Amino acid sequence: MDDWQELEQKLYMRVIKRLPVTLVQGQGARVWDIDGREYLDFVGGWGVDSLGHCHPVVVKALTEQARNLIQASNQFYTIPQIQLAQLLVDNSCLDRVFFCNSGAEANEGAIKLARRYGKLHLKGAYEIITTYGSFHGRTLATVAATGQDKFQQPYIPLPDGFVNVDYDNVEAIKAATTNRTCAVMVEPIQGEGGVNVPSDNYLKEIRAWCDDKGILLILDEIQTGIGRVGSLFAYQQYGVEPDIMTLAKGLGSGVPIGAFLAKERASVFAPGEHGSTFGGNPLVCAASVATLKFIIDNDIPRNVRQLGQYFKDGLEKLKAKFGFITEVRGRGLLLALAFTNNIAEEMVLACLDENLLVNQVKPNALRFMPPLIINEGDVDEVLGILETVLSRRPQ
Ligand SMILES: *Cc1c(COP(=O)(O)O)cnc(C)c1O
């Protein structure tokens, strides 16, 4: 343990389990620790560094904006915020946007918006149906929305108005719908829940049910959005359009920003009903404009589809070779490798030894969420390291 890590143990709340690495620098898909040791980063700031670490267009946007205007408050118009809103509206099916500072806040805003819609258009309906295994954030309302016992238990009583049902089961949503229901909120692919991909028709069937009942469909694209699964937004691959969509993680390639977007008819906030001091400030919006422009202009989702397939094929080969690999799942560059036993933590540490950063998404599964700008060489390197560490296990 280095001096910084010892200091952290004394000072920081004991709520995060960290790996024994102190990172000081990053470039592209590589990071360096305090001793100068280089790692290939397939955690990518937790699915955040969409353009990799310190991409030149992001650094340029940040430094230029930092010289001009960092924070102005939302009492005034600021240009990067409006530019970012325009990019998002022009490139999605949604009409209006609100910026905040994290994923949880984006979902919190989406929940409030759905409740306003329920009050105004659905006779006061306020319940939101969400799914088991989901992850929607750490605020009290988003914890109530998150259908995982381990996140809910420590904080009971939770805010009322959330009904958790099975994922990938439209009948469960139908059975849970009452005249109190104002919305259904799901992730197109469950990220934190283990990279769970639902059946192809799941979102379409939810969309049809919501239309039938006149309730809203909220898609939490905080992890799947901004190119991660091979299209700018995941909903584009499933043939549906949400009424409300939330974004965060990859939107700013590292800067803290979240957003929720809505169709015009669902955009029912009145002045003063929601707000944020930092939300959409010029600094983070400038970085996000640069990120999004780069992703769109260079068709990064195409790279994600190609590299995602290449990576997935490689993982499938490993599965064929090692009997204790049970599944390769995910889409684009949001992939997971599952094992028969709970060996993910051991695998994370073994990879770390080989200078590779990966994430344990479940006790029995690794998750890969690298920068979207990786190349075949990076994937080959990861596959090689995985093969090495997997070969060391008793077959
Ligand atoms: C990460 C994540 C969140 C929470 O985002 P924070 O920025 O940590 O608040 C919400 N929903 C999904 C799908 C996520 O992956």
The ligand as an ORCA input file, in Angstrom:
! r2SCAN-3c Opt
* xyz 0 1
  C     -24.210      4.380    -13.652
  C     -25.671      4.302    -13.847
  C     -26.569      5.140    -13.146
  C     -26.101      6.097    -12.059
  O     -25.236      7.060    -12.523
  P     -24.382      7.937    -11.462
  O     -23.673      8.930    -12.328
  O     -23.459      6.999    -10.752
  O     -25.345      8.565    -10.538
  C     -27.908      5.038    -13.430
  N     -28.373      4.174    -14.363
  C     -27.546      3.370    -15.056
  C     -28.117      2.475    -16.101
  C     -26.172      3.391    -14.815
  O     -25.364      2.560    -15.474
*
